[in-house]
Amino acid sequence: MLARHYLAIFVKLFSLFLFMTAVPKLVQLYELSSYDMANVNSVGVMSHLTQVILSVLVAIVLWKFPLSLSKHLLAPELDEKVVEISPYNFLCVTLIGLGVYLTYRAITDAFAWFLYYQYVGVGEYGAPVMINFEVKIDMWTTLVEFILSVILIFKSKTIANQLMKVSG
C-alpha cells in the first residue's frame, strides 16, 4: 500500500465521523424548530441547518473521492510504497489529516458566522448591531483555526521534522 492509501482510509473514517456528528445536530435542529415554530427563520435554526447540510455534503464528497483527495494532499515524495509506515511518514499523514479536519471546522464556522452577520448584522433603521465580546472571540477563534489548518497541511514535513527531533 502507498501512503496515499493510508490517507484515503483516514479520509473515509473522517467522512464517517462527519456524518455521525451531523446526527446530533439534526436532533438539535428539530428541537429548535419545534420550540420556535413562529420564527422558523431564526439565526439558531439557520445556523444548525447550515451545519447539518455542510457536514453531510462534505461527508458524501469525502466518502466518494478519498483517493483523489489524498493524492492531492500528500506530497509526491511521501507517497511511496509502504510495507511498514515510518514514524515520520505517519506523523506527516496525521498532521495533514488534522489540518483537513481543522479546515473543515473553520470553513463551516466561517459560513455560520457569515449567516449570523447577515441575519443579525443590521438592526433597526439600518444601523449596525453591536456584536458582543464572546461572539467576536468565537469569530477570531475561527480565523485562528483556519490559519493553523493551513500551516498543518502545507508545513507538515517541517513540523514532523521538529517533532521527530524532540522524540530523539
C-alpha positions as a LaTeX table, in Angstrom:
\begin{tabular}{lrrr}
\hline
Residue & $x$ (\AA) & $y$ (\AA) & $z$ (\AA) \\
\hline
Met1 & 0.00 & 0.00 & 0.00 \\
Leu2 & 1.09 & 3.53 & $-0.74$ \\
Ala3 & 0.99 & 6.33 & 1.81 \\
Arg4 & $-1.94$ & 7.88 & $-0.07$ \\
His5 & $-3.94$ & 4.70 & 0.57 \\
Tyr6 & $-3.45$ & 5.14 & 4.30 \\
Leu7 & $-4.54$ & 8.77 & 3.99 \\
Ala8 & $-7.56$ & 7.63 & 1.93 \\
Ile9 & $-8.55$ & 5.28 & 4.75 \\
Phe10 & $-8.26$ & 8.18 & 7.17 \\
Val11 & $-10.39$ & 10.35 & 4.84 \\
Lys12 & $-13.10$ & 7.66 & 4.77 \\
Leu13 & $-13.03$ & 7.40 & 8.57 \\
Phe14 & $-13.24$ & 11.18 & 8.80 \\
Ser15 & $-16.23$ & 11.09 & 6.45 \\
Leu16 & $-17.99$ & 8.69 & 8.81 \\
Phe17 & $-17.11$ & 10.96 & 11.74 \\
Leu18 & $-18.62$ & 13.98 & 9.96 \\
Phe19 & $-21.80$ & 12.10 & 9.21 \\
Met20 & $-22.07$ & 10.91 & 12.81 \\
Thr21 & $-21.60$ & 14.45 & 14.13 \\
Ala22 & $-24.41$ & 15.65 & 11.87 \\
Val23 & $-26.93$ & 13.37 & 13.60 \\
Pro24 & $-26.91$ & 15.21 & 16.97 \\
Lys25 & $-27.18$ & 18.49 & 15.08 \\
Leu26 & $-30.32$ & 17.13 & 13.40 \\
Val27 & $-31.79$ & 16.47 & 16.84 \\
Gln28 & $-30.88$ & 20.00 & 17.95 \\
Leu29 & $-32.37$ & 21.36 & 14.72 \\
Tyr30 & $-35.62$ & 19.51 & 15.39 \\
Glu31 & $-35.72$ & 20.84 & 18.95 \\
Leu32 & $-35.01$ & 24.40 & 17.80 \\
Ser33 & $-37.62$ & 24.32 & 15.05 \\
Ser34 & $-40.30$ & 22.78 & 17.27 \\
Tyr35 & $-39.57$ & 25.27 & 20.05 \\
Asp36 & $-39.53$ & 28.28 & 17.77 \\
Met37 & $-42.23$ & 27.47 & 15.19 \\
Ala38 & $-43.34$ & 31.08 & 14.97 \\
Asn39 & $-39.88$ & 32.19 & 13.83 \\
Val40 & $-38.52$ & 29.28 & 11.77 \\
Asn41 & $-36.05$ & 31.60 & 10.02 \\
Ser42 & $-34.26$ & 32.38 & 13.28 \\
Val43 & $-30.47$ & 32.51 & 13.38 \\
Gly44 & $-30.20$ & 29.35 & 15.50 \\
Val45 & $-32.30$ & 27.27 & 13.12 \\
Met46 & $-30.48$ & 28.58 & 10.03 \\
Ser47 & $-27.08$ & 28.04 & 11.66 \\
His48 & $-27.87$ & 24.45 & 12.62 \\
Leu49 & $-29.41$ & 23.73 & 9.23 \\
Thr50 & $-26.30$ & 25.07 & 7.50 \\
Gln51 & $-24.01$ & 23.00 & 9.68 \\
Val52 & $-26.02$ & 19.83 & 9.08 \\
Ile53 & $-26.18$ & 20.34 & 5.32 \\
Leu54 & $-22.46$ & 21.19 & 5.05 \\
Ser55 & $-21.47$ & 18.25 & 7.26 \\
Val56 & $-23.48$ & 15.79 & 5.20 \\
Leu57 & $-22.31$ & 17.22 & 1.85 \\
Val58 & $-18.65$ & 17.19 & 2.88 \\
Ala59 & $-19.06$ & 13.66 & 4.26 \\
Ile60 & $-20.52$ & 12.48 & 0.93 \\
Val61 & $-17.73$ & 14.10 & $-1.10$ \\
Leu62 & $-15.04$ & 12.67 & 1.18 \\
Trp63 & $-16.65$ & 9.23 & 1.04 \\
Lys64 & $-16.87$ & 9.25 & $-2.77$ \\
Phe65 & $-13.39$ & 10.66 & $-3.55$ \\
Pro66 & $-10.91$ & 9.65 & $-0.82$ \\
Leu67 & $-8.08$ & 8.61 & $-3.16$ \\
Ser68 & $-8.15$ & 11.71 & $-5.34$ \\
Leu69 & $-8.21$ & 13.93 & $-2.26$ \\
Ser70 & $-5.34$ & 12.08 & $-0.60$ \\
Lys71 & $-3.32$ & 12.18 & $-3.84$ \\
His72 & $-3.64$ & 15.98 & $-3.92$ \\
Leu73 & $-2.89$ & 16.47 & $-0.23$ \\
Leu74 & 0.11 & 14.19 & 0.10 \\
Ala75 & 3.43 & 15.35 & $-1.35$ \\
Pro76 & 4.75 & 13.04 & $-4.11$ \\
Glu77 & 7.97 & 12.26 & $-2.22$ \\
Leu78 & 5.92 & 10.98 & 0.72 \\
Asp79 & 3.74 & 8.79 & $-1.49$ \\
Glu80 & 5.89 & 5.68 & $-1.60$ \\
Lys81 & 5.10 & 2.01 & $-1.26$ \\
Val82 & 4.76 & 1.26 & 2.40 \\
Val83 & 5.16 & $-2.13$ & 3.93 \\
Glu84 & 5.56 & $-0.63$ & 7.34 \\
Ile85 & 4.98 & 3.10 & 7.51 \\
Ser86 & 7.80 & 5.04 & 9.11 \\
Pro87 & 7.06 & 7.21 & 12.14 \\
Tyr88 & 7.94 & 10.30 & 10.09 \\
Asn89 & 5.50 & 9.47 & 7.26 \\
Phe90 & 2.81 & 8.50 & 9.76 \\
Leu91 & 3.31 & 11.80 & 11.54 \\
Cys92 & 3.07 & 13.73 & 8.25 \\
Val93 & $-0.13$ & 11.93 & 7.27 \\
Thr94 & $-1.58$ & 12.51 & 10.75 \\
Leu95 & $-0.72$ & 16.22 & 10.65 \\
Ile96 & $-2.30$ & 16.58 & 7.21 \\
Gly97 & $-5.41$ & 14.75 & 8.45 \\
Leu98 & $-5.62$ & 17.07 & 11.45 \\
Gly99 & $-5.21$ & 20.04 & 9.10 \\
Val100 & $-8.07$ & 18.80 & 6.92 \\
Tyr101 & $-10.26$ & 18.47 & 10.00 \\
Leu102 & $-9.42$ & 21.98 & 11.18 \\
Thr103 & $-10.06$ & 23.33 & 7.67 \\
Tyr104 & $-13.49$ & 21.74 & 7.65 \\
Arg105 & $-14.30$ & 23.22 & 11.06 \\
Ala106 & $-13.04$ & 26.65 & 10.10 \\
Ile107 & $-14.98$ & 26.75 & 6.83 \\
Thr108 & $-18.26$ & 25.61 & 8.38 \\
Asp109 & $-17.80$ & 28.02 & 11.31 \\
Ala110 & $-16.97$ & 30.88 & 8.94 \\
Phe111 & $-20.08$ & 30.16 & 6.90 \\
Ala112 & $-22.18$ & 30.06 & 10.08 \\
Trp113 & $-20.67$ & 33.40 & 11.20 \\
Phe114 & $-21.39$ & 34.85 & 7.75 \\
Leu115 & $-25.04$ & 33.82 & 8.09 \\
Tyr116 & $-25.11$ & 35.15 & 11.65 \\
Tyr117 & $-23.84$ & 38.52 & 10.48 \\
Gln118 & $-26.32$ & 38.56 & 7.58 \\
Tyr119 & $-29.26$ & 37.99 & 9.91 \\
Val120 & $-28.11$ & 39.92 & 12.98 \\
Gly121 & $-25.65$ & 42.43 & 11.50 \\
Val122 & $-28.18$ & 45.13 & 10.69 \\
Gly123 & $-30.61$ & 46.39 & 13.30 \\
Glu124 & $-33.46$ & 48.86 & 13.20 \\
Tyr125 & $-33.23$ & 51.70 & 10.71 \\
Gly126 & $-30.20$ & 50.08 & 9.01 \\
Ala127 & $-27.88$ & 50.75 & 11.95 \\
Pro128 & $-25.26$ & 48.03 & 12.54 \\
Val129 & $-25.85$ & 45.86 & 15.58 \\
Met130 & $-23.05$ & 45.72 & 18.12 \\
Ile131 & $-21.63$ & 42.21 & 18.24 \\
Asn132 & $-20.83$ & 41.19 & 21.80 \\
Phe133 & $-17.37$ & 40.25 & 23.01 \\
Glu134 & $-18.00$ & 36.48 & 23.14 \\
Val135 & $-19.12$ & 36.39 & 19.51 \\
Lys136 & $-16.04$ & 38.34 & 18.44 \\
Ile137 & $-13.82$ & 35.87 & 20.32 \\
Asp138 & $-15.56$ & 32.98 & 18.54 \\
Met139 & $-15.00$ & 34.67 & 15.17 \\
Trp140 & $-11.30$ & 35.18 & 15.92 \\
Thr141 & $-11.08$ & 31.54 & 17.00 \\
Thr142 & $-12.42$ & 30.51 & 13.61 \\
Leu143 & $-9.74$ & 32.59 & 11.89 \\
Val144 & $-7.02$ & 31.03 & 14.06 \\
Glu145 & $-8.37$ & 27.54 & 13.29 \\
Phe146 & $-8.13$ & 28.26 & 9.57 \\
Ile147 & $-4.57$ & 29.62 & 9.84 \\
Leu148 & $-3.49$ & 26.59 & 11.90 \\
Ser149 & $-5.07$ & 24.22 & 9.40 \\
Val150 & $-3.21$ & 25.81 & 6.50 \\
Ile151 & 0.06 & 25.59 & 8.46 \\
Leu152 & $-0.57$ & 21.93 & 9.34 \\
Ile153 & $-1.34$ & 20.98 & 5.75 \\
Phe154 & 1.42 & 22.88 & 3.97 \\
Lys155 & 4.15 & 22.62 & 6.63 \\
Ser156 & 3.50 & 19.04 & 7.77 \\
Lys157 & 7.03 & 17.90 & 6.82 \\
Thr158 & 8.68 & 20.74 & 8.75 \\
Ile159 & 6.51 & 20.17 & 11.82 \\
Ala160 & 7.12 & 16.41 & 11.62 \\
Asn161 & 10.90 & 17.01 & 11.46 \\
Gln162 & 10.75 & 19.21 & 14.55 \\
Leu163 & 8.64 & 16.67 & 16.41 \\
Met164 & 10.99 & 13.85 & 15.42 \\
Lys165 & 13.93 & 15.85 & 16.84 \\
Val166 & 12.09 & 16.20 & 20.15 \\
Ser167 & 11.44 & 12.45 & 20.36 \\
Gly168 & 15.14 & 11.74 & 19.94 \\
\hline
\end{tabular}
